[in-house]
Amino acid sequence: MIEIIPAIDIIEGKCVRLSQGDYNQKTVYNNDPVEVAKAFEDNGITRLHVVDLDGAKAQHIVNYNVLERLATRTSLVIDFGGGLKTNKDLDIAFECGAQMITGGSIAVKNPELFVSWIEKYGSDKIILGADVKDRKIAVSGWLEKSEIELEPFISGYVEKGIKKVITTDICKDGMLQGPSIDLYREIMQQFPDIYLIASGGVSRIDDIEALEQAGIPAVIFGKAIYEGKIKLSDLQRFASN
């Protein structure tokens, strides 16, 4: 059974969504992310993906107070990303209740530090963010596209002990046009032992079912819920498992 992981993206303490990572295409869905998280929890969901979009832009953790509220007011297992660039950022994230953190830009720009996090905290707590645009790794809140190819990037960190990888196809993110199933299937074929978390493009419950049929272990989605394309009650059969 595929693991379902709703996303809460934070700007100025509010629950928002961007389209294709564009900060100029921002929609505010709720002023109180805790209210959103509690609705997920009430429908049997146990996991949450939280992205500090202010942090991603500022290059350091910003919305740690929101993280702390989410962690203390729900029992959701939270992975947190966005702007984690230093040991201090990581300490703050864990102290504020994150059970896991996701590192993307840091894994590109400071691989030595990222590897030290894997060694210190273990592969259960450190997730590799391998977000792609045209199959090249994107960084800094997707504001920059590198020349690093996806598969070698993942391969290098699998060798360093990474077990969990979130891959977002940025061209699909927030567009409600369906996920890049072929891309995720290719990744799983090349790296069958990783826990791949697909992200981007989920527009309806059928997309989640298709990812499940493709053998993808987990999926992150957000806009489809916020836009009413997927009802929380539709998720209960996945959540209950």
Secondary structure by P-SEA (a helix, b strand, c coil): cbbbbbbbbbccccccccccccccccccccccaaaaaaaaaaacccbbbbbaaaaaaaccccaaaaaaaaaaacccbbbbbcccccaaaaaaaaaacccbbbbcccccccaaaaaaaaaacccccccccccccccbbbccccccccccccaaaaaaaaaacccbbbbbcccccccccccaaaaaaaaaaaccccbbbbbcccccaaaaaaaaaaccccccccccccccccccccccccccc
